[in-house]
């Protein structure tokens, strides 16, 4: 990746942020642009409630189901303090 590609991608992401897109579309398009300059196997991009920091929605791609099942079993076995 060269600096010019990274700078162009950053500018494209700023344009997306000002395009009036809904949250999901913004995240999907941002991740599409990031893949041009950052190779990834999978991604997860979430929004969170600022008051509680709980996730409110997420966009994910290519995350193995076994990982999701493992995470789910880990979080369901946690006891609140």
Secondary structure, DSSP 8 states (H G I E B T S, - for coil): --HHHHHHHHHHHHHHHTTT--HHHHHHHHHHHHHHHS--S-EEEEEE-TTT--EEEEEEES--HHHHHHHHHHHHT----
